Each structure stands twice: as C-alpha cells, then as structure tokens.
Amino acid sequence: MQHPFALRSFAPSPASLALAGSVRRDGDHLSLRYRLKDPEGLVLVPPASAAPRRCYDLWTSTCFEFFLAEPGAEPYWEVNLAPNGDWNLFRLSGYRQGLAPEPEIDALPFVVERAGGGLDLMVTLDLGALPLAGRPLELAVTAVVELRDGEVLYWALAHPGEQADFHWREGFGLRV
C-alpha cells in the first residue's frame, strides 16, 4: 500500500516551496519518494557527486531524511540522503543516544531527478539487512532545506515540540 505524505516547515517558508511524496512497503523493501517543488529556484541544491559516498553532517544543508523504528522499541534508524548523492544510515540506541553508522549497510543507492522547478528523490531500503524485517514500522519523514540566502528550514510530517527535532518519537506518525 502506498502512503502519500505532505511535509510542513517548522518555521514560515516561502509560499512557492512544497515538499510531498509517498512511502510504500513491499515485504522487506521500504520505498520513499520525495518531490520538492521549487519553481523560483530558492533552494540550495549541490551539484551531483561523481562518486557518492557515506558522509557525516549531511543535515547541515539540503538533505532528505527519514527515521524508522519498531513501535514500542527504543532503538531507531536515521537515513540521510543529500541531493548530490551522498548518504548515511545511522542506528541509535535511544533518543539521540548511541549514534553510529549502521554496519549492515555499506551502500544506499538512490535516484535524484532534477526537473524544471524542483527535484524528485527516490530510495528503496532493504529492511532484511536490519533487525526490522517482517516487523511493523513507524516512520518520521523529514527534510532539511537550505535556501540560497542561507536560511535553513526544517520540514516534517509533524512538529510535536516547541522546536524542530526530528528525533522525537511523537513525530514518527506514519505506520507501515
């Protein structure tokens, strides 16, 4: 079953920007598609990397992210996908605790298509490589969007706190 989503910015954002997409789970494969609409070219999008690789601190600039966990379990995973092709997948033992690269995943290919007025990003994660295979999941779908003027906007399905914090489990509102 496909689950469409629309993200909202924590702070006011330019009216022309929109972030939406869909999540689909087929057995142990979780697919996400993001669609960034940016008809005015306000978003800072780095050029494609010739050799995409696992990188740290991708969330300091434009980065599409999602968080997943088994309902009721403390450990969770954070996926970071930069539109230049760089990526990372972290495992956390609890809220912002024990952040470490997930050793079971050594590559996470995804597709970025830049089209007039925005971009699409598509990724499929094999849950069989994680201890999540065959289990129900809760997700937080998020993005960090850096504007060309340097402003950084935080987008999510929900912002349950008084500040933008993608790690709050109350924000893991999508069930698949």
QUIVENDA-V929925 format. One record per backbone hydrogen bond with DSSP energy under -0.5 kcal/mol. CO is the residue of the C=O (numbers start at 1). NH is the residue of the N-H. Records with the same first field share a line. If there is no record, write none. Layout:
CO = NH + NH
This chain:
1 = 25
2 = 4
3 = 23
5 = 21
7 = 19
8 = 156
14 = 17
16 = 39
18 = 37
19 = 7
20 = 35
21 = 5
22 = 33
23 = 3
24 = 26 + 31
25 = 27
26 = 29
28 = 127 + 128
29 = 26 + 31
30 = 125
31 = 24
32 = 123
33 = 22
34 = 121
35 = 20 + 37
36 = 38 + 119
37 = 18
38 = 41
42 = 148
43 = 45
44 = 46
53 = 87
57 = 60
58 = 61
63 = 144
64 = 81
65 = 142
66 = 79
67 = 140
68 = 77
69 = 138
70 = 73
76 = 92
77 = 68
78 = 90
79 = 66
80 = 88
81 = 64
82 = 85
84 = 49
86 = 82
87 = 55
88 = 80
89 = 102
90 = 78
91 = 100
92 = 76
94 = 97
97 = 93 + 94
100 = 91
101 = 103
102 = 105
104 = 106
109 = 124
111 = 122
112 = 114
113 = 115 + 120
115 = 118
117 = 38
118 = 115
119 = 36
120 = 113
121 = 34
122 = 111
123 = 32
125 = 30 + 127
126 = 129
127 = 130 + 132 + 133
130 = 132 + 133
132 = 135
137 = 176
138 = 69
139 = 174
140 = 67 + 142
141 = 157
142 = 65
143 = 155
144 = 63 + 146
145 = 147 + 153
146 = 44
147 = 150
151 = 147
153 = 145 + 155
154 = 10
155 = 143
156 = 8
165 = 168
168 = 171
169 = 172
171 = 173
173 = 175
174 = 139
